[in-house]
Amino acid sequence: MKLGVVGVGYVGLVTGACLAEAGNHVICVDSDADKIHGLRDGVIPIYECGLEEIVRRTAKAGRLHFTTDLNDAVAQSDVIFLAVGTPMAEDGSANLYGVYAVARELGNVLTEYRIIVMKSTVPVGTHEALTRIIRSKTTAPFDYVSNPEFLKEGAAVEDFMHPDRVIIGTTSQKARDVMTELYKPFMRKSKRLICMDPASAEMTKYAANGMLATRISFMNEISRLCEETGADAELVRQGLGSDGRIGSAFLFPGIGFGGSCFPKDIRALIHTGRTNGVDMPLAEAVWKVNAAARTRFADRVIAHFKGRESHAVLGVWGLAFKANTDDVRESPAVYCVQRFIKAGLQVRAYDPQAGPAAAAVLGAGLELCQDAHGALEGCDALCVLTDWQEFRTPDLEAIRAALRAPVVFDGRDLYDPQSMARAGFQYYAVGRPSGSGDHAGQGKASACAVSGRVPPEEPC
Ligand SMILES: NC(=O)c1ccc[n+]([C@@H]2O[C@H](COP(=O)([O-])OP(=O)(O)OC[C@H]3O[C@@H](n4cnc5c(N)ncnc54)[C@H](O)[C@@H]3O)[C@@H](O)[C@H]2O)c1
């Protein structure tokens, strides 16, 4: 099929590349000329596992093209995907400026029947506004499909190639048939292509992110209680997640969720409730608990250095909002580092991918290091803020040797308190026994519990 993708960010580039990989001819359009020129030269603007190879391969095969000219893409495509950003507006609503702008531009260049597919996350009812905008500019026929994206950054290619479900929201049988055909190569294992009306499709995306964010905040609330009662949140998590009715995903305690989706989508959900006269107390609480998780963690680290902030050096592991991405949008790690710097601490940080993006946000206050152990040289503590795989089995002896004091703050609960105490560390985690051996082990983490720990699953 001949396809256009408007907006070449995390969603648009993955969508375009994966659709081209499946044999389609795809033209990707972005208003950012530098990004497009870079992509034409083979420069991939984001870090996403497996993406670079697919972009290179499909571009070389002549199935993936990049342009700034929307007209060109619309003229040559049967189906046009929209994947521009919908960031959080000041009042918490989804800022639809980008999607409205593209709808106007589309209306201006549409001369023949096309299927317009919305991949961006947009509030319920947006399909009506967009249809109106396009109709006001053209008499050409078109069908509208709400096809929300559920990929997770860090596993985006895998998620797109093997979706556990695809939602098709449209009133047009023709568009439904085309979309079913288009997704067929990706549905060989999962047959869950669910068709519904556009409003329900729009709402499904917010409900999904709301539910996942709720699980994280619920677990963080339980962790807070664990800290006060001597229970170990990691053991509680295992016990809770092994209940088949509950499942283990999105139950990892820590410094809360971030990224470009959960925070803005929760706020937008609350805003949609407000504009429709519906209170959303649960979504409000999810937001509040999430904000408290990062604040409390940063407070705890800063309190440790009270009175000696100007001499203290903190080694930080992780700046991305979660592992396997270079995305620092709404990153709890970046929030914590901002607080540390503001409190007067000197910060040396390392992230496998997100260093440059974080440095652009954090400015001169951050000393960026090239490797994990280099970031600890001469530091008074290690602070783990992102759950990258390479931080999960650390060389404790090397950490001790590099640090001026054996202190570890673990915002992602990656380590076992007993092992840390045995290695002589003062260890502070979230919802777990803390300290230097005196309290550590209250929660009696078994060796099996430690070695059986599965890698944390992260929000998109
Ligand atoms: N990032 C994720 O993991 C994820 C997952 C699921 C859904 N979503 C949703 O998908 C949408 C896109 O998210 P993203 O993270 O890919 O955004 P992004 O910010 O990474 O990319 C958006 C792109 O759109 C381009 N753009 C903006 N206005 C444009 C215009 N008028 N014409 C052409 N290009 C334009 C920007 O230059 C940018 O390259 C959002 O609604 C988001 O909520 C994101």
The ligand as an SDF file (V2000), in Angstrom:
LIG
                    3D

 44 48  0  0  0  0  0  0  0  0999 V2000
    6.0630    8.4380   22.6070 N   0  0  0  0  0  0  0  0  0  0  0  0
    5.3260    7.3630   22.8880 C   0  0  0  0  0  0  0  0  0  0  0  0
    5.7910    6.3910   23.4560 O   0  0  0  0  0  0  0  0  0  0  0  0
    3.8740    7.3300   22.4980 C   0  0  0  0  0  0  0  0  0  0  0  0
    3.1750    6.1300   22.6100 C   0  0  0  0  0  0  0  0  0  0  0  0
    1.8430    6.0990   22.2370 C   0  0  0  0  0  0  0  0  0  0  0  0
    1.2290    7.2510   21.7890 C   0  0  0  0  0  0  0  0  0  0  0  0
    1.9300    8.4190   21.7160 N   0  0  0  0  0  0  0  0  0  0  0  0
    1.2520    9.5950   21.2160 C   0  0  0  0  0  0  0  0  0  0  0  0
    1.6700    9.8060   19.8670 O   0  0  0  0  0  0  0  0  0  0  0  0
    1.7540   11.2130   19.5800 C   0  0  0  0  0  0  0  0  0  0  0  0
    3.1450   11.5640   19.1000 C   0  0  0  0  0  0  0  0  0  0  0  0
    4.0460   11.3110   20.1610 O   0  0  0  0  0  0  0  0  0  0  0  0
    5.6330   11.3010   19.9240 P   0  0  0  0  0  0  0  0  0  0  0  0
    6.2380   10.9180   21.2160 O   0  0  0  0  0  0  0  0  0  0  0  0
    5.9450   10.5050   18.7070 O   0  0  0  0  0  0  0  0  0  0  0  0
    5.8770   12.8410   19.6250 O   0  0  0  0  0  0  0  0  0  0  0  0
    7.2310   13.5510   19.1670 P   0  0  0  0  0  0  0  0  0  0  0  0
    7.2400   14.8640   19.8310 O   0  0  0  0  0  0  0  0  0  0  0  0
    8.3790   12.6150   19.3670 O   0  0  0  0  0  0  0  0  0  0  0  0
    7.0490   13.7350   17.5850 O   0  0  0  0  0  0  0  0  0  0  0  0
    6.1130   14.5840   17.0030 C   0  0  0  0  0  0  0  0  0  0  0  0
    6.6500   15.0290   15.6590 C   0  0  0  0  0  0  0  0  0  0  0  0
    5.6260   15.7760   14.9970 O   0  0  0  0  0  0  0  0  0  0  0  0
    6.2580   16.8180   14.2700 C   0  0  0  0  0  0  0  0  0  0  0  0
    5.2700   17.8440   13.9490 N   0  0  0  0  0  0  0  0  0  0  0  0
    4.6390   18.7080   14.7830 C   0  0  0  0  0  0  0  0  0  0  0  0
    3.7910   19.5010   14.0980 N   0  0  0  0  0  0  0  0  0  0  0  0
    3.8780   19.1020   12.7980 C   0  0  0  0  0  0  0  0  0  0  0  0
    3.2420   19.5440   11.5840 C   0  0  0  0  0  0  0  0  0  0  0  0
    2.3460   20.5270   11.5970 N   0  0  0  0  0  0  0  0  0  0  0  0
    3.5720   18.9280   10.4350 N   0  0  0  0  0  0  0  0  0  0  0  0
    4.4800   17.9210   10.4150 C   0  0  0  0  0  0  0  0  0  0  0  0
    5.1050   17.4830   11.5260 N   0  0  0  0  0  0  0  0  0  0  0  0
    4.8140   18.0650   12.6960 C   0  0  0  0  0  0  0  0  0  0  0  0
    7.3610   17.2930   15.2010 C   0  0  0  0  0  0  0  0  0  0  0  0
    8.3640   18.0090   14.5230 O   0  0  0  0  0  0  0  0  0  0  0  0
    7.8590   15.9440   15.7470 C   0  0  0  0  0  0  0  0  0  0  0  0
    8.9100   15.4270   14.9490 O   0  0  0  0  0  0  0  0  0  0  0  0
    1.3330   11.9230   20.8730 C   0  0  0  0  0  0  0  0  0  0  0  0
   -0.0260   12.1990   20.8130 O   0  0  0  0  0  0  0  0  0  0  0  0
    1.5990   10.8840   21.9390 C   0  0  0  0  0  0  0  0  0  0  0  0
    0.7840   11.0450   23.0680 O   0  0  0  0  0  0  0  0  0  0  0  0
    3.2350    8.4830   22.0420 C   0  0  0  0  0  0  0  0  0  0  0  0
  1  2  1  0
  2  3  2  0
  2  4  1  0
  4  5  1  0
  4 44  2  0
  5  6  2  0
  6  7  1  0
  7  8  2  0
  8  9  1  0
  8 44  1  0
  9 10  1  0
  9 42  1  0
 10 11  1  0
 11 12  1  0
 11 40  1  0
 12 13  1  0
 13 14  1  0
 14 15  2  0
 14 16  1  0
 14 17  1  0
 17 18  1  0
 18 19  2  0
 18 20  1  0
 18 21  1  0
 21 22  1  0
 22 23  1  0
 23 24  1  0
 23 38  1  0
 24 25  1  0
 25 26  1  0
 25 36  1  0
 26 27  1  0
 26 35  1  0
 27 28  2  0
 28 29  1  0
 29 30  1  0
 29 35  2  0
 30 31  1  0
 30 32  2  0
 32 33  1  0
 33 34  2  0
 34 35  1  0
 36 37  1  0
 36 38  1  0
 38 39  1  0
 40 41  1  0
 40 42  1  0
 42 43  1  0
M  CHG  2   8   1  16  -1
M  END
$$$$
